[in-house]
Amino acid sequence: VGRLLRIGGDAAGAIDIFMESLDLNRAEGDRWHAAKCLLELIVIALDAGETEAAARFHQAAISLHDWTTIPFRQDERRDYDRSMEQAAALRA
């Protein structure tokens, strides 16, 4: 649902969904899905020009899980690869 909201232009709604999902996934120890939430939050932050938030989400994502091992669809992989490169450059 969060991804559809983001793609549909409802960044605020997507953020709410991803933050709630992130909390639930962390509480359940589901690092895979928590990392996916963080990747979506990076995309949203970069799209909004929120570079500090993107850098924080990036750090959390790489410390939580090796996100490159997650089996994404091709469109997701493209978004996440691009966003992770941009966020990594912000932290450099």
C-alpha positions in Angstrom: 0.0 0.0 0.0 2.8 2.4 0.9 4.5 2.0 -2.5 1.3 2.6 -4.3 0.7 5.8 -2.3 4.2 7.0 -3.1 3.9 6.3 -6.8 0.5 7.9 -6.7 2.0 11.1 -5.3 0.8 10.8 -1.7 4.2 11.0 0.0 2.7 11.8 3.4 0.4 8.8 3.4 3.2 6.6 2.2 5.5 7.8 5.0 2.8 7.0 7.6 2.4 3.5 6.2 6.2 2.9 6.0 6.9 4.2 9.5 4.2 2.1 11.0 5.4 -1.0 9.1 9.0 -0.2 10.1 8.0 -0.2 13.7 6.1 -3.4 13.4 8.8 -5.2 11.5 11.5 -4.1 14.0 9.4 -5.3 16.9 8.9 -8.7 15.2 12.6 -8.9 14.3 11.8 -8.9 10.5 14.9 -7.2 9.3 14.2 -7.9 5.6 10.9 -6.1 5.6 12.2 -3.3 7.8 15.0 -2.7 5.3 12.5 -2.5 2.5 10.5 0.1 4.4 13.7 2.1 4.9 14.5 1.9 1.1 11.1 3.3 0.3 11.7 6.1 2.9 15.0 6.9 1.2 13.2 7.3 -2.2 10.6 9.6 -0.7 13.2 11.7 1.2 15.3 12.1 -1.9 12.3 13.0 -4.1 11.4 15.7 -1.5 14.9 17.0 -1.3 15.3 15.9 2.3 18.9 14.8 2.1 19.5 14.6 5.8 16.6 12.2 6.3 17.7 10.2 3.2 21.2 9.9 4.7 19.8 8.7 8.1 17.5 6.2 6.5 20.4 5.0 4.4 22.6 4.4 7.4 19.8 2.5 9.1 19.1 0.4 6.0 22.7 -0.7 5.5 23.2 -1.5 9.2 20.0 -3.5 9.4 20.2 -5.9 6.5 22.2 -6.5 3.3 19.4 -5.0 1.2 21.1 -6.2 -2.1 20.0 -9.8 -1.3 16.3 -8.9 -1.2 14.5 -10.3 -4.3 13.0 -7.1 -5.8 11.0 -6.6 -8.9 13.0 -4.9 -11.7 11.2 -1.5 -11.2 11.8 -1.7 -7.4 15.5 -2.6 -7.9 16.0 0.4 -10.2 14.5 2.8 -7.7 16.4 1.4 -4.8 19.8 1.2 -6.6 19.5 4.8 -7.7 18.4 6.0 -4.3 21.0 4.1 -2.4 23.8 5.5 -4.6 22.5 9.0 -4.1 22.1 8.6 -0.3 25.6 7.0 -0.1 27.1 10.0 -1.9 25.4 12.3 0.6 27.1 10.5 3.5 30.5 10.6 1.8 
